[in-house]
Structures are given as C-alpha cells and as structure tokens.
Amino acid sequence: MPTPDDIAYVLRLHPSPADVDAKAWDALLESQPHATPFMRHAYLAALHTSESAVPETGWTPVFCTLWRGEALHGACAVYVKPHSYGEYVFDQGWAGAYARHGMEYYPKAVVAVPFTPVPGARLLAVDAAARQALVQALVQWCEEAGLSSLHLLFTAPQDVEAAQAAGLMLRHTVQFHWKNEAPALASSAASPLPPDKASDAGLASPPEAEPGAAGHADSTPLQRGTPFESFDHFLSSLSQDKRKKIRQERRRVADAGVTFRWARGTDITEADWDFFYRCYERTYREHGNPPYLTRDFFHRMAADMPDAWVVFIAEREGHPIASSLIAVGTSRSKAGGPKESELVAFGRYWGALERVDCLHFEACYYQPLQWCIAHGVHRFEGGAQGEHKMARALLPVQATSAHWLAHPAFAEAVDRFLEREGEGVAQYMEELQSRNPFKAAS
C-alpha cells in the first residue's frame, strides 16, 4: 500500500479564481509566513470580476493548485501576459533584446498580484517540499505551453529559496519601509516635542515650536526597539534636519486650512469610496493613463474585505480635496514560529482634486504613520521605489523576484546582467544606509 510520500504531486490549472475553493485557498495562505491581504481569495477574485485584471487588460489568469491525492498541498496565482505593465519589476529591456533577435518575449507567465508591488508569499504550500514541487511544476508547464519565461514577483524568503533551488535567477530591487520602533538609543536629554493631541482623531497636529523650545518636557526617553507613543515621540528619534523638515511640511498643509479625517472598514461610507476613486482616477489621468483598477474593484473590497482598508480624507472649508488609502493586515516572519503575528500597513493609492504644497507627504506618509503609531501597527510599507521616502524615515529594504527564461542563450545573458545589476543594488543599499535619517546612538 503506498504511503503519502509515494503519491505524486499533480498540478491542476484553473481559468478563474472562482474555480478555486476560497476557504481552502485562504486556509493555505494563513499558514504562510509573510502572508498579505493581497493574496486573499477575495482580493484576487475582485481583480478578476471587476474586470481590472482580465485577458482584455493583459492578465489571463491560470490559477494553479498542487495536489497529493485529494489533499491540497500548494497553490499560486499565475497570469499569462502580452506586456509588462502593472508589474513594477521592469523587464521591457529583455523584451526588446528578444525583438532585436527576431524572437517573441510575449506571452510570458508571472506569479504575482496584479498592480500590487507588495512583497509576500506567492507560492502557497504546506511545506518546503510542496513549494519546491510547485515551482518545478510551473517551469514544466511553461515549457509545455511554449511560454518564453516565468517570473515570480515580490517574493517571500521561502519562495526565493524554492525558486533558487529550481534554478531560477534572482533579481533584487529596493523598497522603503517604516518600523514602529526606535532604531537607536537616544539620550534622555533629547530635544523634546510637544504632545500630539490629534493622534486619536487622525488630524494633522503641526508642532508649535522647534525642538528644544522652552516649556516642553520629554517624558519618555527613546529606547531601542520600543514602539513610539505618538507622532511627536517618533519625530524625536530623527536627526534635527529631518525633524525640522517634517514639521515645516506639516505646517504648510495646516496653514493652507487643510484638516484630515480617517475611517476604517465599514465606517468608510459609499460616499467616501466614491470620493477616493475620483481622486485615484484623477491622478492616473493627469499622468496620461487610465487607472489600473475599476470602481467596481473597490466596491467589492468594501463588501468583501472592509477591515483591510483605512481611508484618509483631506478637507478644506468643509469640502474634501484629497484622499489616500492604505491596507492593513497581519504577517508572521516564520511559519509555526513563536513570534505572534504583527500588524502591517501598506501604502497603496492616493489622489487630489486641488493642489496644496506638501499635501502628498501629509496624506501618504504623515497621516498613515500617525495612525499606525496610534493603533499599534508594527510596520508601514511605502510601496515601490521612491528614494524621497527616506527623509520621512522609511528605510531601504531589499525586495526579490525570481526568473526563468526558456531560451538558454538569453538566460545566460540575463544571468550575467543580473549579477552586475545585483552588485549595483548592493552598493546603492549601502549608500542609502549611510543617509540614515535617525539620530546616532548616544
């Protein structure tokens, strides 16, 4: 009688997320380290049913499940694509090289969350063996389907390990994330800041005096690794020039008569969602592009994943003028480890109907960070690229993708390119680290 280990893995392909059992998918996702809300079945299904990520927009879904007998051992979201838009890992140069040699780079396959450059679990699996089998089955499927390449984008460490073992090439990029903890031991005599009286209300609270002004006391010295107690407590961890810059930027927004309110989950009204989408769509149109996501997508988010969203709305003279949207979820660094899940926030979208100096920084960074501190969020991920985020205390982190190319000569050339690019990314990371915005340890 065969044992479970003797039963072969079987890969099944599904043309729609609706063909995959939602509860089984989410149960597998919840067991993964580095899970994010963007891999939930409801999120991926909404991308499809809202016609945001569908064949007509260049995202043909091929949801894959890995089975041993009647047991689900793995799953991933795969898309076959005729272009590279909405991925945020740029391979158009590779496509151009193929074209110059009279070859077709598209269609290709990507394992990714469309339009969502958030690192996290991509290969959902019950264990390392199943994850390894899943990536090997994907490569075999790409070969049989005649696809030029396979790309796993913004992967978690366990995915990187499986991909590397299967012979895929790694590519590194840089993102900027903020942590809700003091990064260095600051002096107990550090310059004080006035209390942030608007933390709970989610309103901007520009400080009234520069650090060190008379009449304020620093009641809570910073200690390495401890969460910040308020936005002003966070500011006290920064170097003087960065602290001053943030205070000045917040003051410009307040002096323009702009205030903020926030809402989460079911407290976000339909009118709030409508206004947010006006802002979101306006921003894309101003850059000459249609928005990736439809209004129906956000309607489905409000209905199916309300607790995953927090909206910030800027108002002036009683009228809304701008909005930003962040997502919130839990994440564990290790599967089955003793460490409890941490709350993580993800900066996602923003837009404005009026121009106000520094409004983008307030809506996309300072308001979300203030909210994160007030609500015990451990980390805020600021999204793809954006070196300017370092001045707002978002520090560089490495994000990794994995790539397989069917053509041996092109694979060899890309491998050499990635080695050189990787050296450049490592040097860039070192240079960024030297510009740390926090005060030096005392």
Secondary structure, 3 states (H helix, E strand, C coil): CCCHHHCCEEEEEECCHHHCCHHHHHHHHHCCCCCCHHHCHHHHHHHHHCCCCCHHHCCEECEEEEEECCEEEEEECEEEECCCCCCCCCCHHHHHHHHHCCCCCCCEEEECCCCCCCCECCCEECCHHHHHHHHHHHHHHHHHHCCCEEEEEEECHHHHHHHHHCCCEEEEEEEEEEECCECCCCCCCCCCCCCCCCCCCCCCCCCCCCCCCCCCCCCCCCCECCCCCCHHHHHCCECHHHHHHHHHHHHHHHHCCEEEEEEEHHHCCHHHHHHHHHHHHHHHHHCCCCCCCCHHHHHHHHHHCHHHEEEEEEEECCEEEEEEEEEEEEECCCCCCCCCCEEEEEEEEEEECCCCCCHHHHHHHHHHHHHHHHCCCCEEEEEECCHHHHHHCCEEEEEEEEEEECCHHHHHHHHHHHHHHHHHHHHHHHHHHCCCCECCCC
